Amino acid sequence: MQSSSSEHGRNESGAALLAETATGDNAPPLSVSEISQALKRAVEQRFGHVRVRGEISGFKRAASGHCYMGLKDESAVIDGVIWKGQAARLAFVPEDGVEVIATGKLTTYPGRSKYQIVIERLEVAGEGALMQLLEQRRKALAAEGLFADERKQRLPFLPRVIGVVTSPTGAVIRDILHRLADRMPSHVVLWPVIVQGEGAAEQVARAVTGFNAMAEGDVVPRPDLLIVARGGGSIEDLWAFNEEVVVRAIADSAIPVISAVGHETDTTLADFAADRRAPTPTAAAEIAVPVRAELLAMLAQASLRASTAIRRHVDRLAERAANVVRLLPKRESLFTVQAQRVDELAERLPRVLGTRLELAQAFLARRADRLRPNLVRARIADGETRLEGLSRLLDQLHPERPLERGYAKVTARDGATLVNATGVRKAKAVTLHFSDGAVDARVEEAGKAPYSKPRKSASKPGQPGLFD
């Protein structure tokens, strides 16, 4: 027979099947959420303000704007989170491998039973770590080709407009304007920005991009050259010019850029991206424009050299021309033959003219007999006689002359002359023209024999023919 357990359901090992309250224990069991919240309160109360030093690992920025990372050392890792509002105010962009000091508070994440630090401030752990971050970023951007020499643009020799990106207050802008005024007075457009602290990098990048977005002919003229400048300071003070957003804006600028950040010994990533680095803002102004007085002196010297060269060239040409002239024959010898020929012709001309005149007079004498008045009058009389004969013949041939001798001209009513019986029969109505007028007539067919032309012998005595 199987043995049974106790009345509380204990098995042979003494473990109870149902939960029971031990004697003297009046603490109720806690839920998972309750214990998680208790742990959260305990951690936040105990570690409400901490500073943690560690190396950034697995940094990522979520679409929401929150940043997540791990802080590690050689033996442990703690998760960290930076909420969106705090992330926007960071003085640098976190990167893996950089040793930092995170200031914030510890809390727990009940969803995964993990604890983490909510970071309120993130700083690079010492200048060595900052230099390490700078070198890492320099290598990464150089690998993209942002610092390559082939990307560098030539600076304009004499820019009409110079854009300056710097603080509107302080010595930098005054030094630049003063040096430009001394060397070559120029049109300067200032884009005021803050040059360190929160938001400085974004303002500098927007200024460079904004200058490039200007169009020719705008109210504010588009610069031919940009100067990005800042005075000296520590690496922390100059850090805005090491930010990637500034480096990319300068590298992408279609307008040539001179970087003048810090003093001569200071170097930022903006210097590598710029088309030209100046050790100081004053030196940037000296690079930007030449000295006007020197230009005028150069122009005067060039003008003098040009005048001297032209004068020497003219002298050489004159010398060569003189040498050529010496080789040419004398002017008198060139025209000796022609002059002699002219003299000979001058001597012959009177004789030739006299001979021609004598021949002309003889010819005129021979022709004079033909010009006597009697011969001319005889020729005129013969012409008049012939003209009168032609006039009488023309009068006899006039178409109306036969009408005076008893003939009539027959025309149709439209004025067309009818010359045969067929035309008269077709016309039906005709007009008979006599010497003293015209008579209309109608044509009627007759049984008479057709008219035949009479022979000349049949003409009545005394009646002339049509053309007699």
Secondary structure by P-SEA (a helix, b strand, c coil): cccccccccccccccccbbbbccccccccccaaaaaaaaaaaaaaacccccccccccccccccccbbbbbbbcccbbbbbbbcaaaaaaccccccccbbbbbbbbbbbcccccbbbbbccccccccaaaaaaaaaaaaaaaaaaccccccccccccccccbbbbbcccccaaaaaaaaaaaaccccccccccccccccaaaaaaaaaaaaaaacccccccccccbbbbcccccccccccccccaaaaaaaaacccbbbbbccccccccccccccccccccaaaaaaaacccaaaaaaaaaaaaaaaaaaaaaaaaaaaaaaaaaaaaccccccccaaaaaaaaaaaaaaaaaaaaaaaaaaaaaaaacccccaaaaaaaaaaaaaaaaaaaaaaaaaccccccccbbbbbbcccccccccaaaaaaacbbbbbcccbbbbbbbbbbcccccccccccccccccccccc
